[in-house]
Amino acid sequence: MLNPLQDKVPMQSEQSPYETVLQDCLRGELKLVNAGLPKSQKRLSDLLNEKYPHVVCNDGSTHCFKKSELEYLASMIDADEQQALPLPMLIERGGSQAEAAIICGAKVEEKVVSKALNMPVTCEEGRVRIYKPQLALLRRKLRTTTVYVFSPTVVA
């Protein structure tokens, strides 16, 4: 499974020279676009106890969380799940503008997305796939607790 925070894209076994050059260029561009991603994620339970909840980003900037969003998330899940939920949640965007994928390492991300969207979702291959209308709704509700990760493709 491709880690979206990696700067390497697995190469296909039979790529043309054009595809190889394109992948190399894309890798560099994506690294620039993703420079503002957090260096690491924090657990919801830890963020709830911070006076100014935030994470430090790769480019040195600070990503701040709204307390109201953290409390909204906490209201959806129990204390154990709050300790398991890493924030910000990563929304993978790729070549298709019609869909996105929320990266889920555990069932808690799936549960949160399902409750926020008020619809059942399924985590397959470490991703919860959603479409443009659901993405807009999710980002409206969870603006500071989600971030975009740009990758060459969204896992099918």
DSSP file (Angstrom, degrees, kcal/mol; ACC not computed):
  #  RESIDUE AA STRUCTURE BP1 BP2  ACC     N-H-->O    O-->H-N    N-H-->O    O-->H-N    TCO  KAPPA ALPHA  PHI   PSI    X-CA   Y-CA   Z-CA
    1    1 A M              0   0    0      0, 0.0     2,-0.4     0, 0.0   125,-0.0   0.000 360.0 360.0 360.0 135.6    0.0    0.0    0.0
    2    2 A L        -     0   0    0      2,-0.0   153,-0.1     1,-0.0     7,-0.1  -0.605 360.0-140.0 -77.9 126.5    1.3    3.4   -0.9
    3    3 A N    >   -     0   0    0     -2,-0.4     3,-1.8     5,-0.1     5,-0.2  -0.792   8.3-147.1 -84.3 121.3    1.9    5.8    2.0
    4    4 A P  T 3  S+     0   0    0      0, 0.0    -1,-0.1     0, 0.0   146,-0.1   0.681  95.5  60.8 -67.3 -15.6    0.8    9.2    0.8
    5    5 A L  T 3  S+     0   0    0    144,-0.1     2,-0.1     2,-0.0    32,-0.0   0.532  85.9  96.1 -88.3  -4.9    3.4   10.9    2.9
    6    6 A Q    <   -     0   0    0     -3,-1.8    -4,-0.0     2,-0.1     0, 0.0  -0.466  69.7-144.1 -76.6 155.0    6.2    9.2    1.0
    7    7 A D  S    S+     0   0    0     -2,-0.1     2,-0.4     2,-0.0    24,-0.1   0.312  75.5  85.9-101.0   9.5    7.9   11.0   -1.9
    8    8 A K        -     0   0    0     -5,-0.2    -5,-0.1     3,-0.0    -2,-0.1  -0.911  61.0-156.7-112.9 138.0    8.3    7.8   -4.0
    9    9 A V        -     0   0    0     -2,-0.4    18,-0.1    14,-0.1    -2,-0.0  -0.938  31.7-109.6-108.8 128.7    5.7    6.4   -6.3
   10   10 A P        -     0   0    0      0, 0.0     2,-0.3     0, 0.0    -8,-0.0  -0.333  36.9-126.5 -57.9 135.6    6.0    2.7   -7.0
   11   11 A M        -     0   0    0      1,-0.1     2,-0.1     2,-0.0     9,-0.0  -0.623  15.3-120.1 -87.0 142.0    7.0    2.2  -10.6
   12   12 A Q    >   -     0   0    0     -2,-0.3     3,-0.6     1,-0.1    -1,-0.1  -0.431  24.6-120.1 -71.8 154.8    5.1    0.1  -13.0
   13   13 A S  T 3  S+     0   0    0      1,-0.3     2,-0.3    -2,-0.1    -1,-0.1   0.827 105.3  36.7 -69.9 -31.1    7.1   -2.8  -14.5
   14   14 A E  T 3  S+     0   0    0      2,-0.0     2,-0.3     0, 0.0    -1,-0.3  -0.574  78.3 158.4-123.9  68.2    6.7   -1.7  -18.1
   15   15 A Q    <   -     0   0    0     -3,-0.6    -4,-0.0    -2,-0.3     0, 0.0  -0.709  36.4-128.6 -94.3 143.5    6.8    2.1  -18.2
   16   16 A S     >  -     0   0    0     -2,-0.3     4,-2.2     1,-0.1     5,-0.2  -0.406  31.5-105.7 -76.5 163.1    7.7    4.0  -21.3
   17   17 A P  H  > S+     0   0    0      0, 0.0     4,-2.5     0, 0.0     5,-0.2   0.882 123.2  55.1 -57.2 -37.7   10.4    6.7  -21.1
   18   18 A Y  H  > S+     0   0    0      1,-0.2     4,-2.7     2,-0.2     5,-0.2   0.940 108.2  47.2 -59.9 -47.7    7.7    9.3  -21.2
   19   19 A E  H  > S+     0   0    0      1,-0.2     4,-2.5     2,-0.2    -1,-0.2   0.869 111.0  52.4 -63.4 -37.0    5.9    7.8  -18.2
   20   20 A T  H  X S+     0   0    0     -4,-2.2     4,-2.1     2,-0.2    -1,-0.2   0.935 112.1  44.4 -64.4 -46.9    9.1    7.5  -16.3
   21   21 A V  H  X S+     0   0    0     -4,-2.5     4,-2.5     2,-0.2     5,-0.2   0.914 113.3  51.8 -63.1 -43.5    9.9   11.2  -16.9
   22   22 A L  H  X S+     0   0    0     -4,-2.7     4,-2.6    -5,-0.2    -2,-0.2   0.911 109.6  49.1 -60.2 -44.1    6.3   12.2  -16.0
   23   23 A Q  H  X S+     0   0    0     -4,-2.5     4,-2.4     2,-0.2    -1,-0.2   0.900 110.4  51.3 -62.9 -41.3    6.5   10.2  -12.8
   24   24 A D  H  X S+     0   0    0     -4,-2.1     4,-1.6     2,-0.2    -2,-0.2   0.919 113.1  44.9 -62.3 -43.8    9.8   11.9  -11.8
   25   25 A C  H  X S+     0   0    0     -4,-2.5     4,-2.4     1,-0.2    -2,-0.2   0.917 112.8  51.4 -64.5 -43.6    8.3   15.3  -12.4
   26   26 A L  H  X S+     0   0    0     -4,-2.6     4,-3.0     1,-0.2     5,-0.3   0.885 105.1  56.1 -62.7 -40.2    5.1   14.5  -10.6
   27   27 A R  H  X S+     0   0    0     -4,-2.4     4,-1.7     1,-0.2    -1,-0.2   0.925 110.4  45.1 -57.8 -45.9    7.1   13.2   -7.6
   28   28 A G  H  X S+     0   0    0     -4,-1.6     4,-1.6     2,-0.2    -2,-0.2   0.910 114.3  48.0 -65.5 -43.2    8.8   16.6   -7.3
   29   29 A E  H  X S+     0   0    0     -4,-2.4     4,-2.6     1,-0.2    -2,-0.2   0.916 111.0  50.5 -63.9 -43.9    5.7   18.6   -7.8
   30   30 A L  H  X S+     0   0    0     -4,-3.0     4,-2.4     1,-0.2    -1,-0.2   0.855 105.5  56.9 -65.0 -33.9    3.7   16.6   -5.2
   31   31 A K  H  < S+     0   0    0     -4,-1.7    -1,-0.2    -5,-0.3    -2,-0.2   0.905 110.3  45.0 -62.8 -40.3    6.5   17.0   -2.7
   32   32 A L  H >< S+     0   0    0     -4,-1.6     3,-1.3     1,-0.2     4,-0.2   0.928 113.4  48.8 -67.1 -45.8    6.1   20.8   -3.1
   33   33 A V  H >< S+     0   0    0     -4,-2.6     3,-0.5     1,-0.3    -2,-0.2   0.858 114.3  46.2 -63.3 -35.8    2.3   20.7   -2.9
   34   34 A N  G >< S+     0   0    0     -4,-2.4     3,-1.9     1,-0.2    -1,-0.3   0.324  79.9 104.5 -90.7   7.8    2.4   18.5    0.2
   35   35 A A  G <  S+     0   0    0     -3,-1.3    24,-0.7     1,-0.3    -1,-0.2   0.784  74.6  60.0 -60.6 -27.7    5.0   20.6    2.0
   36   36 A G  G <  S+     0   0    0     -3,-0.5    -1,-0.3    -4,-0.2    -2,-0.1   0.337  79.4 117.6 -85.0   8.3    2.4   22.1    4.3
   37   37 A L  S <  S-     0   0    0     -3,-1.9    21,-3.1     1,-0.1    22,-0.3  -0.412  76.8 -92.8 -73.3 152.0    1.4   18.7    5.7
   38   38 A P  B     -A   57   0A   0      0, 0.0    19,-0.3     0, 0.0    -1,-0.1  -0.328  22.5-133.4 -62.0 144.3    1.8   18.0    9.4
   39   39 A K  S    S-     0   0    0     17,-2.8     2,-0.3     1,-0.2    18,-0.1   0.859  88.2  -8.5 -63.9 -34.8    5.1   16.4   10.4
   40   40 A S  S    S-     0   0    0     16,-0.6     2,-0.3    47,-0.0    -1,-0.2  -0.965  73.4-112.3-154.5 166.9    3.0   14.0   12.6
   41   41 A Q        -     0   0    0     -2,-0.3     2,-0.3    -3,-0.1    48,-0.0  -0.694  23.2-145.0-101.8 158.0   -0.5   13.6   13.8
   42   42 A K  E     -B   87   0B   0     45,-2.7    45,-3.1    -2,-0.3     2,-0.2  -0.890  24.6-104.5-119.1 154.4   -1.8   13.9   17.4
   43   43 A R  E  >  -B   86   0B   0     -2,-0.3     4,-2.3    43,-0.2     3,-0.5  -0.503  24.8-124.3 -75.8 144.5   -4.5   11.9   19.1
   44   44 A L  H  > S+     0   0    0     41,-2.1     4,-2.3    38,-0.5    39,-0.2   0.900 111.8  57.3 -54.0 -43.8   -7.9   13.6   19.6
   45   45 A S  H  > S+     0   0    0     37,-1.9     4,-0.6     1,-0.2    -1,-0.2   0.870 108.9  45.7 -58.7 -37.8   -7.6   12.9   23.4
   46   46 A D  H >4 S+     0   0    0     -3,-0.5     3,-0.8    36,-0.3     4,-0.4   0.907 111.1  51.8 -71.0 -42.6   -4.3   14.8   23.6
   47   47 A L  H >< S+     0   0    0     -4,-2.3     3,-1.2     1,-0.2    -2,-0.2   0.857 102.5  59.9 -63.7 -35.3   -5.6   17.7   21.5
   48   48 A L  H 3< S+     0   0    0     -4,-2.3    -1,-0.2     1,-0.3    -2,-0.2   0.779 105.4  50.0 -63.2 -25.9   -8.6   18.1   23.7
   49   49 A N  T << S+     0   0    0     -3,-0.8     2,-0.3    -4,-0.6    -1,-0.3   0.493  91.2  97.3 -91.9  -4.7   -6.3   18.7   26.7
   50   50 A E    <   -     0   0    0     -3,-1.2    -3,-0.0    -4,-0.4    -4,-0.0  -0.644  68.1-143.6 -86.5 141.8   -4.2   21.4   24.9
   51   51 A K  S    S+     0   0    0      1,-0.3    -1,-0.1    -2,-0.3    -4,-0.0   0.928 102.8  21.5 -65.8 -44.8   -4.9   25.0   25.5
   52   52 A Y  S    S-     0   0    0     -3,-0.1    -1,-0.3     2,-0.1     2,-0.1  -0.797  90.4-149.5-123.3  86.4   -4.1   25.8   21.9
   53   53 A P        +     0   0    0      0, 0.0    12,-2.4     0, 0.0     2,-0.3  -0.353  38.5 132.8 -64.1 127.8   -4.5   22.5   19.9
   54   54 A H  E     -C   64   0C   0     10,-0.2     2,-0.3    -2,-0.1    10,-0.2  -0.975  42.5-140.7-161.5 167.5   -2.1   22.4   17.0
   55   55 A V  E     -C   63   0C   0      8,-2.1     8,-3.0    -2,-0.3     2,-0.4  -0.962  27.5-117.7-133.3 154.6    0.5   20.4   15.0
   56   56 A V  E     -C   62   0C   0     -2,-0.3   -17,-2.8     6,-0.2   -16,-0.6  -0.766  30.3-139.1 -92.9 137.9    3.7   21.6   13.4
   57   57 A C  B >   -A   38   0A   0      4,-3.1     3,-2.0    -2,-0.4   -21,-0.1  -0.504  23.0-107.4 -95.8 164.2    3.9   21.2    9.6
   58   58 A N  T 3  S+     0   0    0    -21,-3.1   -22,-0.2     1,-0.3   -23,-0.1   0.792 119.5  54.7 -59.0 -30.6    6.8   20.1    7.5
   59   59 A D  T 3  S-     0   0    0    -24,-0.7    -1,-0.3   -22,-0.3   -23,-0.1   0.375 123.1-103.5 -87.5   6.2    7.3   23.6    6.2
   60   60 A G  S <  S+     0   0    0     -3,-2.0    -2,-0.1     1,-0.3   -24,-0.1   0.305  82.5 124.6  92.7  -9.1    7.6   25.0    9.8
   61   61 A S        -     0   0    0     -5,-0.1    -4,-3.1     1,-0.1     2,-0.5  -0.239  60.0-117.1 -77.0 171.9    4.1   26.4    9.9
   62   62 A T  E     -C   56   0C   0     -6,-0.2     2,-0.6    -3,-0.1    -6,-0.2  -0.944  13.4-152.9-115.1 131.9    1.5   25.6   12.5
   63   63 A H  E     -C   55   0C   0     -8,-3.0    -8,-2.1    -2,-0.5     2,-0.3  -0.922  19.6-158.6-103.0 115.6   -1.8   23.9   11.8
   64   64 A C  E     -C   54   0C   0     -2,-0.6     2,-0.4   -10,-0.2   -10,-0.2  -0.707   4.1-143.2 -98.4 146.6   -4.4   24.9   14.5
   65   65 A F        -     0   0    0    -12,-2.4     2,-0.4    -2,-0.3    80,-0.1  -0.849  18.1-120.3-106.3 141.9   -7.5   23.0   15.3
   66   66 A K     >  -     0   0    0     -2,-0.4     4,-1.9     1,-0.1     3,-0.4  -0.678  15.8-140.3 -77.0 131.3  -10.8   24.6   16.3
   67   67 A K  H  > S+     0   0    0     -2,-0.4     4,-2.7     1,-0.2     5,-0.2   0.874 102.2  59.2 -58.0 -37.8  -11.9   23.4   19.8
   68   68 A S  H  > S+     0   0    0      1,-0.2     4,-2.0     2,-0.2    -1,-0.2   0.868 105.5  48.0 -63.1 -36.1  -15.5   23.2   18.5
   69   69 A E  H  > S+     0   0    0     -3,-0.4     4,-2.5     2,-0.2    -1,-0.2   0.903 110.9  50.5 -69.3 -40.9  -14.5   20.6   15.9
   70   70 A L  H  X S+     0   0    0     -4,-1.9     4,-2.5     1,-0.2    -2,-0.2   0.913 112.2  47.3 -62.5 -41.9  -12.5   18.6   18.4
   71   71 A E  H  X S+     0   0    0     -4,-2.7     4,-1.8     2,-0.2    -1,-0.2   0.874 109.5  53.9 -67.3 -37.1  -15.5   18.6   20.7
   72   72 A Y  H  X S+     0   0    0     -4,-2.0     4,-0.6    -5,-0.2    -2,-0.2   0.930 111.2  45.5 -60.7 -46.3  -17.8   17.6   17.8
   73   73 A L  H >X S+     0   0    0     -4,-2.5     3,-1.2     1,-0.2     4,-0.8   0.915 110.6  53.8 -62.6 -43.2  -15.5   14.6   17.1
   74   74 A A  H >< S+     0   0    0     -4,-2.5     3,-0.5     1,-0.3    -1,-0.2   0.832 102.0  59.2 -61.7 -32.2  -15.3   13.7   20.8
   75   75 A S  H 3< S+     0   0    0     -4,-1.8    -1,-0.3     1,-0.2    -2,-0.2   0.711 103.6  53.2 -70.1 -18.7  -19.1   13.6   20.9
   76   76 A M  H << S+     0   0    0     -3,-1.2     2,-0.3    -4,-0.6    -1,-0.2   0.715 111.8  39.2 -86.1 -22.9  -19.2   10.9   18.2
   77   77 A I  S << S-     0   0    0     -4,-0.8     2,-0.0    -3,-0.5    31,-0.0  -0.844  79.5-107.7-133.5 161.3  -16.8    8.4   19.9
   78   78 A D     >  -     0   0    0     -2,-0.3     4,-2.1     1,-0.1     5,-0.2  -0.231  44.5 -93.0 -83.1 176.7  -16.0    7.0   23.3
   79   79 A A  H  > S+     0   0    0      1,-0.2     4,-1.5     2,-0.2     5,-0.1   0.866 124.2  51.7 -60.8 -40.5  -12.8    7.7   25.3
   80   80 A D  H  > S+     0   0    0      1,-0.2     4,-0.8     2,-0.2    -1,-0.2   0.906 111.1  48.0 -63.8 -40.2  -10.8    4.7   23.9
   81   81 A E  H  > S+     0   0    0      1,-0.2     4,-1.4     2,-0.2     3,-0.3   0.837 105.9  58.3 -69.4 -32.1  -11.6    5.8   20.3
   82   82 A Q  H  < S+     0   0    0     -4,-2.1   -37,-1.9     1,-0.2   -38,-0.5   0.859 106.0  49.8 -63.4 -34.4  -10.6    9.4   21.2
   83   83 A Q  H  < S+     0   0    0     -4,-1.5    -1,-0.2   -39,-0.2    -2,-0.2   0.718 114.0  46.3 -73.9 -20.4   -7.2    8.0   22.1
   84   84 A A  H  < S+     0   0    0     -4,-0.8    -2,-0.2    -3,-0.3    -1,-0.2   0.637  87.4  97.8 -95.6 -16.4   -7.1    6.1   18.8
   85   85 A L     <  -     0   0    0     -4,-1.4   -41,-2.1    -5,-0.1     2,-0.3  -0.644  61.1-153.9 -83.4 111.8   -8.1    8.9   16.4
   86   86 A P  E     -B   43   0B   0      0, 0.0   -43,-0.2     0, 0.0    19,-0.1  -0.667  23.7-116.6 -83.9 136.3   -5.1   10.6   14.8
   87   87 A L  E    S+B   42   0B   0    -45,-3.1   -45,-2.7    -2,-0.3     2,-0.1  -0.956  85.9  37.0-128.8 148.6   -5.6   14.2   13.7
   88   88 A P  S    S-     0   0    0      0, 0.0    58,-0.3     0, 0.0     2,-0.2   0.538  84.5-137.6 -73.1 151.4   -5.7   15.8   11.3
   89   89 A M  E     -d  146   0D   0     56,-3.0    58,-2.4    -2,-0.1     2,-0.5  -0.529  21.0-122.3 -72.2 144.3   -7.3   13.1    9.2
   90   90 A L  E     -d  147   0D   0     13,-0.4    13,-2.6    56,-0.2     2,-0.6  -0.796  20.0-163.8 -98.3 125.6   -5.8   12.8    5.8
   91   91 A I  E     -dE 148 102D   0     56,-3.3    58,-2.9    -2,-0.5     2,-0.5  -0.932  15.8-146.5-107.7 113.2   -7.9   13.2    2.6
   92   92 A E  E     -dE 149 101D   0      9,-3.8     9,-2.0    -2,-0.6     2,-0.4  -0.679  15.1-171.3 -85.6 124.7   -6.1   11.8   -0.4
   93   93 A R  E     +d  150   0D   0     56,-3.1    58,-3.0    -2,-0.5     2,-0.1  -0.928  13.9 160.1-113.7 140.9   -6.7   13.6   -3.7
   94   94 A G        -     0   0    0      2,-0.6    59,-0.2     5,-0.5     5,-0.0  -0.385  57.3 -47.3-133.9-148.5   -5.5   12.3   -6.9
   95   95 A G  S    S+     0   0    0     57,-0.7     2,-0.6    -2,-0.1    58,-0.1   0.795 111.6  77.7 -64.8 -31.2   -6.1   12.5  -10.6
   96   96 A S    >   -     0   0    0      1,-0.2     3,-0.6     3,-0.1    -2,-0.6  -0.724  57.9-169.0 -86.7 119.5   -9.9   12.2  -10.4
   97   97 A Q  T 3  S+     0   0    0     -2,-0.6    -1,-0.2     1,-0.2    -2,-0.1   0.573  82.3  69.3 -79.0  -8.4  -11.6   15.4   -9.2
   98   98 A A  T 3  S+     0   0    0     33,-0.1    34,-1.9    34,-0.0     2,-0.3   0.672 105.0  29.1 -84.1 -17.6  -14.8   13.4   -8.7
   99   99 A E  E <   - F   0 131D   0     -3,-0.6    -5,-0.5    32,-0.2     2,-0.3  -0.931  55.2-171.8-142.8 164.0  -13.6   11.4   -5.7
  100  100 A A  E     - F   0 130D   0     30,-2.6    30,-2.4    -2,-0.3     2,-0.4  -0.899  17.5-134.4-144.0 170.4  -11.3   11.4   -2.7
  101  101 A A  E     -EF  92 129D   0     -9,-2.0    -9,-3.8    -2,-0.3     2,-0.6  -0.990   7.1-144.1-136.7 128.1  -10.1    8.9   -0.1
  102  102 A I  E     -EF  91 128D   0     26,-2.8    26,-2.4    -2,-0.4     2,-0.4  -0.798  27.2-128.0 -87.5 125.7   -9.9    9.3    3.6
  103  103 A I  E     - F   0 127D   0    -13,-2.6     2,-0.5    -2,-0.6   -13,-0.4  -0.613  29.5-171.3 -77.3 125.4   -6.9    7.4    4.9
  104  104 A C        +     0   0    0     22,-2.2     3,-0.1    -2,-0.4   -15,-0.0  -0.963  23.8 174.4-126.2 119.9   -8.0    5.1    7.7
  105  105 A G  S    S+     0   0    0     -2,-0.5     2,-0.3   -19,-0.1    -1,-0.1   0.614  77.1  15.6 -91.9 -15.4   -5.5    3.2    9.8
  106  106 A A  S >> S-     0   0    0     20,-0.1     4,-0.8   -22,-0.0     3,-0.7  -0.904  87.4 -95.2-148.4 173.5   -8.3    1.9   12.2
  107  107 A K  H 3> S+     0   0    0     -2,-0.3     4,-2.4     1,-0.2     5,-0.2   0.714 110.0  75.2 -67.1 -20.8  -12.0    1.6   12.4
  108  108 A V  H 3> S+     0   0    0      1,-0.2     4,-2.5     2,-0.2    -1,-0.2   0.886  93.4  50.4 -65.2 -38.1  -12.3    4.9   14.3
  109  109 A E  H <> S+     0   0    0     -3,-0.7     4,-2.5     2,-0.2     5,-0.2   0.917 110.7  50.5 -63.0 -42.0  -11.7    7.0   11.2
  110  110 A E  H  X S+     0   0    0     -4,-0.8     4,-2.3     1,-0.2    -2,-0.2   0.914 111.3  48.6 -59.9 -44.2  -14.4    5.0    9.4
  111  111 A K  H  X S+     0   0    0     -4,-2.4     4,-2.4     2,-0.2    -2,-0.2   0.914 111.8  48.5 -63.4 -44.6  -16.9    5.6   12.2
  112  112 A V  H  X S+     0   0    0     -4,-2.5     4,-2.8     2,-0.2     5,-0.2   0.926 113.0  46.8 -63.3 -46.4  -16.2    9.3   12.4
  113  113 A V  H  X S+     0   0    0     -4,-2.5     4,-2.3     1,-0.2    -1,-0.2   0.916 112.2  51.4 -62.9 -42.8  -16.6    9.8    8.6
  114  114 A S  H  X>S+     0   0    0     -4,-2.3     5,-1.9    -5,-0.2     4,-0.9   0.918 114.0  43.0 -60.2 -45.1  -19.8    7.7    8.7
  115  115 A K  H  <5S+     0   0    0     -4,-2.4    -2,-0.2     2,-0.2    -1,-0.2   0.899 113.1  51.4 -70.3 -40.2  -21.3    9.8   11.5
  116  116 A A  H  <5S+     0   0    0     -4,-2.8    -2,-0.2     1,-0.2    -1,-0.2   0.880 118.6  37.6 -64.1 -37.2  -20.2   13.1   10.0
  117  117 A L  H  <5S-     0   0    0     -4,-2.3    -1,-0.2     2,-0.2    -2,-0.2   0.563 103.1-133.1 -89.4  -9.9  -21.7   12.2    6.6
  118  118 A N  T  <5S+     0   0    0     -4,-0.9    -3,-0.2     1,-0.2    -4,-0.1   0.909  73.7  94.7  56.0  44.7  -24.7   10.5    8.2
  119  119 A M  S   <S-     0   0    0     -5,-1.9    -2,-0.2    -6,-0.2    -1,-0.2  -0.981  83.7 -92.2-157.1 152.9  -24.3    7.5    5.9
  120  120 A P        -     0   0    0      0, 0.0     2,-0.3     0, 0.0    -9,-0.1  -0.475  43.3-179.3 -70.7 140.0  -22.6    4.2    5.9
  121  121 A V        -     0   0    0     -2,-0.2     2,-0.4   -11,-0.1    -7,-0.1  -0.927  14.5-144.0-133.0 160.7  -19.0    4.1    4.6
  122  122 A T        -     0   0    0     -2,-0.3     2,-0.7     7,-0.2     7,-0.6  -0.988   9.3-137.2-130.6 135.2  -16.6    1.2    4.2
  123  123 A C  E     +G  128   0D   0     -2,-0.4     2,-0.4     5,-0.2     5,-0.2  -0.821  29.1 175.0 -90.4 117.5  -12.8    1.2    4.7
  124  124 A E  E >   -G  127   0D   0      3,-2.9     3,-1.3    -2,-0.7   -20,-0.1  -0.992  67.3  -8.2-125.9 129.8  -11.2   -0.9    1.9
  125  125 A E  T 3  S-     0   0    0     -2,-0.4    -1,-0.1     1,-0.3     3,-0.1   0.856 130.9 -54.1  54.3  38.9   -7.4   -1.2    1.5
  126  126 A G  T 3  S+     0   0    0      1,-0.2   -22,-2.2    -3,-0.1     2,-0.3   0.648 120.3  98.2  75.5  15.4   -6.9    1.5    4.1
  127  127 A R  E <   -FG 103 124D   0     -3,-1.3    -3,-2.9   -24,-0.2     2,-0.6  -0.989  59.1-151.2-137.1 143.2   -9.1    4.0    2.4
  128  128 A V  E     -FG 102 123D   0    -26,-2.4   -26,-2.8    -2,-0.3     2,-0.4  -0.969  28.1-146.0-107.5 114.4  -12.7    5.3    2.7
  129  129 A R  E     +F  101   0D   0     -2,-0.6     2,-0.3    -7,-0.6   -28,-0.2  -0.661  24.1 171.3 -86.0 132.2  -13.7    6.4   -0.7
  130  130 A I  E     -F  100   0D   0    -30,-2.4   -30,-2.6    -2,-0.4     2,-0.2  -0.923  23.1-127.4-133.7 162.9  -16.1    9.4   -0.9
  131  131 A Y  E >>  -F   99   0D   0     -2,-0.3     4,-2.6   -32,-0.2     3,-0.7  -0.604  38.5 -86.3-109.7 170.4  -17.3   11.5   -3.8
  132  132 A K  H 3> S+     0   0    0    -34,-1.9     4,-2.4     1,-0.3     5,-0.2   0.811 123.5  49.1 -47.6 -48.4  -17.4   15.3   -4.4
  133  133 A P  H 3> S+     0   0    0      0, 0.0     4,-1.8     0, 0.0    -1,-0.3   0.908 115.4  45.0 -62.0 -39.3  -20.7   16.0   -2.6
  134  134 A Q  H <> S+     0   0    0     -3,-0.7     4,-2.8     2,-0.2    -2,-0.2   0.869 111.0  54.2 -70.1 -35.8  -19.7   14.0    0.5
  135  135 A L  H  X S+     0   0    0     -4,-2.6     4,-2.7     2,-0.2     5,-0.2   0.921 107.6  50.0 -62.8 -44.0  -16.2   15.6    0.4
  136  136 A A  H  X S+     0   0    0     -4,-2.4     4,-1.8    -5,-0.2    -1,-0.2   0.917 113.2  46.3 -60.9 -43.6  -17.8   19.1    0.5
  137  137 A L  H  X S+     0   0    0     -4,-1.8     4,-1.9     2,-0.2    -2,-0.2   0.919 112.9  49.3 -65.3 -44.3  -20.0   18.2    3.4
  138  138 A L  H  X S+     0   0    0     -4,-2.8     4,-2.8     1,-0.2    -2,-0.2   0.924 112.5  47.1 -61.8 -45.6  -17.1   16.5    5.3
  139  139 A R  H  < S+     0   0    0     -4,-2.7    -1,-0.2     1,-0.2    -2,-0.2   0.827 108.4  56.2 -67.8 -30.8  -14.9   19.5    4.8
  140  140 A R  H  < S+     0   0    0     -4,-1.8     3,-0.4    -5,-0.2    -1,-0.2   0.907 117.2  35.2 -64.6 -40.8  -17.7   21.9    5.9
  141  141 A K  H  < S+     0   0    0     -4,-1.9    -2,-0.2     1,-0.2    -1,-0.2   0.815 130.5  31.5 -82.0 -32.5  -18.0   20.0    9.2
  142  142 A L     <  +     0   0    0     -4,-2.8     4,-0.5    -5,-0.2    -1,-0.2  -0.412  69.4 145.7-126.7  55.3  -14.3   19.2    9.7
  143  143 A R  S    S+     0   0    0     -3,-0.4     3,-0.3     1,-0.2    -1,-0.1   0.897  80.3  30.4 -62.6 -44.4  -12.4   22.0    8.1
  144  144 A T  S    S+     0   0    0      1,-0.2    -1,-0.2    -3,-0.2    -2,-0.1   0.635 115.2  58.5 -94.3 -12.9   -9.5   22.1   10.6
  145  145 A T  S    S+     0   0    0    -57,-0.1   -56,-3.0    -6,-0.1     2,-0.3   0.336 103.6  57.8 -99.5   7.6   -9.4   18.4   11.5
  146  146 A T  E     -d   89   0D   0     -4,-0.5     2,-0.3    -3,-0.3   -56,-0.2  -0.979  62.1-173.6-131.5 147.9   -8.9   17.2    8.0
  147  147 A V  E     -d   90   0D   0    -58,-2.4   -56,-3.3    -2,-0.3     2,-0.4  -0.978  25.7-113.0-137.8 153.4   -6.1   18.0    5.5
  148  148 A Y  E     -d   91   0D   0     -2,-0.3     2,-0.5   -58,-0.2   -56,-0.2  -0.685  21.3-167.2 -87.1 137.1   -5.5   17.2    1.8
  149  149 A V  E     -d   92   0D   0    -58,-2.9   -56,-3.1    -2,-0.4     2,-0.5  -0.996  15.6-145.6-117.4 124.9   -2.7   14.9    0.7
  150  150 A F  E     +d   93   0D   0     -2,-0.5   -56,-0.2  -120,-0.2  -116,-0.1  -0.812  25.8 166.5 -98.0 129.3   -2.1   15.0   -3.0
  151  151 A S        -     0   0    0    -58,-3.0     3,-0.1    -2,-0.5  -142,-0.0  -0.892  48.5-106.3-134.6 164.0   -1.0   11.8   -4.7
  152  152 A P  S    S+     0   0    0      0, 0.0   -57,-0.7     0, 0.0     2,-0.3   0.841 100.6   5.2 -63.5 -32.3   -0.8   10.7   -8.4
  153  153 A T        -     0   0    0    -59,-0.2     2,-0.5   -58,-0.1   -60,-0.1  -0.992  69.3-121.7-147.7 153.2   -3.8    8.5   -8.0
  154  154 A V        -     0   0    0     -2,-0.3   -60,-0.0    -3,-0.1   -61,-0.0  -0.837  49.5 -98.9 -91.5 134.6   -6.5    7.6   -5.5
  155  155 A V              0   0    0     -2,-0.5    -1,-0.1     1,-0.2   -61,-0.0  -0.295 360.0 360.0 -57.1 128.4   -6.4    3.9   -4.8
  156  156 A A              0   0    0    -27,-0.0    -1,-0.2    -2,-0.0   -27,-0.0   0.461 360.0 360.0 -80.8 360.0   -9.1    2.2   -6.8
